[in-house]
Amino acid sequence: MLVSAIATFQAINAQHRAGLAMMQSNNAMLSSIRNIGAGETNFNALHQQDVKNETNNVKAQLMYQMASAWKKHSEAQLKKEIKGLDYKA
C-alpha cells in the first residue's frame, strides 16, 4: 500500500514537472517572437529555434500523458490494495 501511495505521489510530481516544461517551452516560443528585430532577421536561426521549442513542447506533452497514465494506474492499484485490507486485525 505504501509503495502504491509513493508511486502516486511520484506520478503527480512527474505531471507537475511536465506541465512546467510545457510552460517554459511556450514562454521560449513567445520570447523568440517578441525579440524579432525589424532589421536583419536570421530566419534560418529563427526556424531552428522554433523547431527546437516545438520538439520540447511535444516531448513535455508526451511526458505529461505518460505521468497521467502512471498516476491513474497507481491510484487503481492503491484502491485495490485498500479494498483487500483487513480492518479487524
C-alpha positions as CSV (number, residue, x, y, z in Angstrom):
1,M,0.0,0.0,0.0
2,L,2.8,2.4,0.9
3,V,4.6,1.7,-2.4
4,S,1.4,2.5,-4.4
5,A,1.0,5.7,-2.5
6,I,4.6,6.7,-3.1
7,A,4.2,5.9,-6.8
8,T,1.0,8.0,-7.0
9,F,2.9,11.0,-5.5
10,Q,5.8,10.4,-7.9
11,A,3.4,10.4,-10.8
12,I,1.8,13.7,-9.6
13,N,5.4,15.1,-9.3
14,A,6.1,14.0,-12.9
15,Q,2.9,15.6,-14.1
16,H,3.9,18.9,-12.5
17,R,7.4,18.8,-14.0
18,A,5.9,18.1,-17.4
19,G,3.5,21.0,-17.0
20,L,6.3,23.3,-16.1
21,A,8.3,22.1,-19.1
22,M,5.3,22.9,-21.3
23,M,5.1,26.4,-19.9
24,Q,8.8,27.0,-20.3
25,S,8.6,25.9,-23.9
26,N,5.7,28.1,-24.7
27,N,7.4,31.0,-22.9
28,A,10.5,30.4,-25.1
29,M,8.4,30.5,-28.2
30,L,6.8,33.8,-27.2
31,S,10.1,35.3,-26.3
32,S,11.6,34.4,-29.7
33,I,8.6,36.0,-31.4
34,R,8.9,39.1,-29.2
35,N,12.6,39.5,-29.8
36,I,12.4,39.5,-33.6
37,G,14.1,42.6,-34.9
38,A,12.7,44.7,-37.8
39,G,16.1,44.9,-39.4
40,E,18.4,42.0,-40.1
41,T,16.5,38.9,-39.1
42,N,18.1,35.5,-39.5
43,F,15.1,33.4,-40.5
44,N,17.1,30.2,-40.5
45,A,18.1,30.6,-36.9
46,L,14.5,31.6,-36.0
47,H,13.3,28.4,-37.7
48,Q,15.8,26.2,-35.9
49,Q,14.8,27.7,-32.6
50,D,11.1,27.3,-33.4
51,V,11.7,23.6,-34.3
52,K,13.6,23.1,-31.0
53,N,10.9,24.8,-28.9
54,E,8.1,22.7,-30.6
55,T,10.1,19.5,-30.1
56,N,10.5,20.3,-26.4
57,N,6.8,21.1,-26.2
58,V,5.8,17.8,-27.8
59,K,8.2,15.9,-25.5
60,A,6.7,17.6,-22.5
61,Q,3.1,16.8,-23.6
62,L,4.1,13.1,-24.1
63,M,5.7,13.1,-20.6
64,Y,2.5,14.6,-19.1
65,Q,0.4,11.9,-20.8
66,M,2.7,9.2,-19.5
67,A,2.6,10.6,-16.0
68,S,-1.2,10.8,-16.1
69,A,-1.4,7.2,-17.1
70,W,1.1,6.3,-14.4
71,K,-1.0,8.2,-11.8
72,K,-4.2,6.5,-13.0
73,H,-2.6,3.1,-12.7
74,S,-1.1,3.8,-9.2
75,E,-4.4,5.1,-7.9
76,A,-6.2,2.0,-9.2
77,Q,-3.6,-0.2,-7.6
78,L,-3.9,1.7,-4.3
79,K,-7.7,1.3,-4.3
80,K,-7.3,-2.4,-5.0
81,E,-4.9,-2.7,-2.1
82,I,-7.1,-0.7,0.3
83,K,-10.1,-2.9,-0.6
84,G,-8.1,-6.0,0.4
85,L,-7.2,-4.7,3.8
86,D,-8.5,-6.5,6.9
87,Y,-9.6,-3.8,9.4
88,K,-10.3,-6.3,12.2
89,A,-6.6,-7.2,12.7
